[in-house]
Amino acid sequence: MSETTLISLPLHRTAEIPFQTYKRRQAAFARYRLYPLTVFYTVYAILVLIIAFTTTHPWIAVAFFSAGCVTWTFVEYLFHRYVLHGRFPPGKGFVRKFLHERLDPLHWDHHARPFDGSHISGELKDILPLFFVAAPVSFLFPVYTAPTLLAGVVQSYVSEEWLHYALHFSNSRFPLFRRLKKYHLYHHSPRGISKGYGITTRFWDSVFDTRFPEAVRRSLSKN
């Protein structure tokens, strides 16, 4: 990476600034986008768990919350592979226009500019409509079951968003983090873009045969 980066300014001018300065600014912007999402879903998860633990079935609540965490890893894999890496060509009609204009730039811009804070993390509005449908429906069941499972899903979503942020902007000597970072950044390379969709886990890449070649995995596992 060069020591300077060209960035576009609002008036279509171009300014050259040190890359580390650019990266710090984008990291701050990405964090700012994550705060509302984090507070909203974490408060929801905590409230649901508090209510669930006051029932006579706290261990069932633990099991459903854990199942929600596992469920999110599967949702994350499917969404990353088939939606974020999907192609939605333009066409007539509201749906096709929406898919092309809303989903196409959602992730390809992130691959084009991997340190752009506008595309690193999600925003509260991204899954809020779906959440406002899923949450009331979940309370048709006992609080220690479906509502707690949904709490595990959304809290895992928050965790995955922060992990993705860290993989792009943070450094750590922790071996597991270093392997996750190398695995994800290889996915950003031309050779890795069609594989390695898992961010929090490689499990689903193994299940659906989208792992990197063995030689690449061995290389990425070295610290």
Secondary structure, 3 states (H helix, E strand, C coil): CCCEEEEECCCCCEEEEEHHHHHHHHHHHHHHHHHHHHHHHHHHHHHHHHHHHCCCCHHHHHHHHHHHHHHHHHHHHHHHHHHHCCCCCCCCCHHHHHHHHHHHHHHHHHHHCCCCHHHHCCCHHHCHHHHHHHHHHHCCCCCCCHHHHHHHHHHHHHHHHHHHHHHHHCCCCCHHHHHHHHHHHHHCCCCCCCCCCCCCCCHHHHHCCCCCCHHHHHHHHCC
